[in-house]
Amino acid sequence: MKIATGKGTIPLVVLLAIWSISAISSLPGLAISPILGDLNKIFPKATDLEIQMLTSLPSFLIIPFVLLSGHLSVGKDKLRLLSIGLALFFLSGVACLFAKSMGMLIFISCILGIGAGMVIPLSTGLVADYFTGDYRVRQLGYSSAINNLTLVIATVVTGYLAQVDWHLAFLVYTLPAISLVLMPFLKRQPAQPEPAESMQLRQKQIDRPKLIGLMGLYLFITYAVLVVSFYLPFLIDDYKIESSFSGVLISLFFLAIMLPGLFINSIANCLKSNTNCLSFLLIGCGLLLAGLFREKVGLILGVLLSGTGYGIMQPLIYDKTAVIAPPRMATLALSFVMAMNYLAVMLCPFIVDLFRDLFHTHSNQFPFIFNAILILAVAIVALFRRKHYVLGLDNSYYQE
């Protein structure tokens, strides 16, 4: 079976190889989550600092290695770089299965963060290399959907495995083995050159002002929706709802992010230049519902709306980033934008605490309501900047 790319066709197995890499790029940190509450029991001599390092150091290391991988991709063999990253990721996952001390686990997790950082920009960069035009937009949507679906399924699986033995939670980190097995098919079928009419070929260098704008937009929307993952469990507790319901809501949130990716071309064709503005509205209204309504129905609708808005914008931001760079530098441009995801993860609690102190409140509703107000304010700006490259959507994404 052959898959159309806009440049020609590729075998299905090559597409499966690309999808397998997309599936693992959000896994770092996942295996730790089911055992976070038990780390003091598993390692009774571990200090609070060590537990914090176990969760924060790998994410911190991902950022510089995402940028390094993007930089090296310009002049080096991307597939060799990808193979090294996948191997580090996989071997770290295997090593975690045999870790017997907190120090060893921290060290291995840092190596895993390095490997993951090398893989992350290349996972999206491969889509930009192999596909172009509408085909690339569609595949970036599929890539985003696969990424988030894997996150939902793996979270559930690791939770069950952790109940059997905490070591087994790290089995999810061995998934890069699938990508390593499929790597030879990528090497046999290199990406074809961009067609002569491609907008990328008009670029001699990365358009820095647009790149900075896209980085800021991605950082902002990711920070805004991260309050769902970070603060929803506390909100559920305030609302006197069973704690297990927060897991259901977070799964629904990631499923809502996933679904728009499957239909991203149709969504852009339907909403046209209003796509980003309406996506901001969905995120803002969703966060307001979660922050203001104490019933389960309001919370469910809130996470679904906010996840859907984010899920629409994410693949479009990736595609816009690829367009503003010449083909050889697309992965580098994407690395800067994708690093914003992990920067948002690190900054979110600090930003929320800063504004909590400024407004003299420690309410768990505050992060949702405050971020909703910020998002809705930007939605108004986007309404008047519908043709702006960063905040709007031009007619290259839809049919008039």
Protein Blocks (a to p, Z undefined) as FASTA:
>chain_A
ZZdehlaccdfklmmmmmmmmmmmmmgoklmmmmmmmmmmmmmmbcfklmmmmmmmmmmm
mmmmmmmmmmmmmmmcfklmmmmmmmmmmmmmmmmmmgcbfklmmmmmmmmmmmmmmmmm
mmmmmmmmmpgcjllmmmmmmmmmmmmmmmmmmmmmmmmmmmmomklmmmmmmmmmmmmm
mmmmmmmmccddddfklmklmpmbdcfklmmmmmmmmmmmmmmmmmmmmmmmmmmmmnop
afklmmmmmmmmmmmmmmmmmmmmmmmmmnmmmlmmmmmmmmmmmmmmmmmpmcfklmmm
mmmmmmmmmmmmmmmmmmmmmmmpcfklmmmmmmmmmmmmmmmmmmmmmmmmmmmmmnop
abfklmmmmmmmmmmmmmmmmmmmmmbmklmccfklbcZZ
